[in-house]
Amino acid sequence: MAFTVIAQRFEVPADYSFDSKEGYHKYDNDIIKCVNWMEKTPPKESNNKVKKAGDFLAEWLTGCPYVHFAQNVRIDAFLANSPELRIYYMGGWARYALQNPIKTSKVECCMAGIRCAIKVYKDNKFLDRDPNVDEVAGIDAQGKLQEWVADRM
């Protein structure tokens, strides 16, 4: 029996523009695809496509009027030694918010962002090991991530 594996593909939209609320909504599906692709693509510094995708995501999230990424020093500290994972944290947050538009709390979005960053960290052994990320991954494995996030928000 033969199996064909088709890699997920994503291209940053050409000449994208975020000039209105509708302009942001136009790219909602692209943002979800972008995060899914980035999560499965090794974050090598030399990979210009990963950087372009991250820039697209960050620009969209920075100005988006309906997805509110909340920075929190007490939570962001877990990425202090692994800043390359921050874009995955932001992406996981945005993807969750877009996929759950009716009832989305900051805690749920934050947990989704943390889990995205942890997944990329675990899947890419070439990244420097980080005790802070390992600790939060352990908290999640114990089923205590929601409590950990809620205590810090």
N, C-alpha and C positions, 0 to 999 in steps of 0.2 A: 504494500500500500504506500503510495507516495503522498507527501504533504507539501503544499506550497505555502511558504511564509511570505507575507507581504508586509513590509515595514511601513509603519505609519509615516506619512509624509506631511510636512507642514512648510509652507512658504509664507514669509512675512508679506502681507499685502503691499503691493506697489503703491507708492504715493498716497499712503493712508493720511487721513486728516481727521482731527478731533475738534470740530468747530461748533458743535451743538450737542445737546443731549441725544438727538437722533443720530448724530455723527458717531457718538460712542456706542449706541445700541447697534449700529450697523456692523460693529466688529465683535459683538458678544460671542458668536460662535467661533470666530477666529481666535479669541482669547482662550477659550476652552481648549481648542485644538493646539494652540501654542503651548499651554501648560502641559497638556498630555504629552506632546512631543518632547518638550524640554525634560520632563520627568523621566522619559525613556532614553534620552540621548546623553551620553557621557559629557559632563561639563568641562571639556578641555579648553584651556585658555586660548589655544591656537585655533579653535573652531570658531571662525567668524560668524557662521550661521547661528550658533548658540548665542553669541553676543548680540546679534541683530534681533533675534527673537526676544531676548531679555530686555533690550532697549524698547522694543515695541510694547511689551507687557508693562514695563515700568512707566512709559509715557502715558499709556492708556489708564493705568491705575492711578497715577498722580493727579489726573484731571477729571476722572470719571465722577459725574455728579450723583450716581446712584449706587455705587459700590464704595463703601467707606473703609479703607484700610486704616487701622488704628495702630500707630506706633506706641509701644509701651516698653519703657526702659527695663522694667522688671522681667518681661518676657523676652525681649530682644537680647538680653544678656546671654542667653544660651547659645547665641550665634556669634558672640564676641570674638572667638578664636577661629571661626569659619565663616567669614563674611561672604564667601562665594555661594553659600547656601541661602542667603537672604532673598535672592530673587525667586527661589523655589518656595520659600515661606510665603512671600507675597503672592506668588502665582497660585499656590494651593488655596489661599484665602479667597482670591478673586474667583477662581473656578467654583468653589463651594457656594459663594454668594450668588453667582450667576445660575448655578444649577438648582438653587433653593431660594428663589426670589420672594416667596410669600412670607416665610417665617425663618429668618436667619438672625441668630444672635452673634454678637462679637465673639463670645466664647466658642461657639461652633465654628465660626470662620477661622478663628485663631487655631483651634485644634486641627482643622483641615490643613492650614498652612504649615503647622509644625510637622504634621504627618508627611506632607509632601517633602519637606526638607530632610526629614529622617529617612524617607525612602531613597532619596537620591544619595544621601550619605552612606547608607547601608549597601546600596547597589554598586557603588563606585569605590572599591577598596584602595584605589590609588590616591584618594583624598587623604590628607593627614588625619589621623585619628584624633578625636576631640572628646575629652572627658565630659564636657558640658553637654554635648549632643548625645553621648552615650548615656548620661544620666537621665536626660529627658526621654530618650528612647526606652529606657528601663521603666520609667514612670508610666509611659504609655502601655508597655507590655504588661504591667501590673493592673491595668484598667483604671489608673488614677489620673490620667491626663486632664480630664474635665475639672477635677478638684484642683489640680496644680494650676491650671490656667485661671480658673475662677478666683483663686486666692491672690492672683497677681494682677487682676484687672480692676 
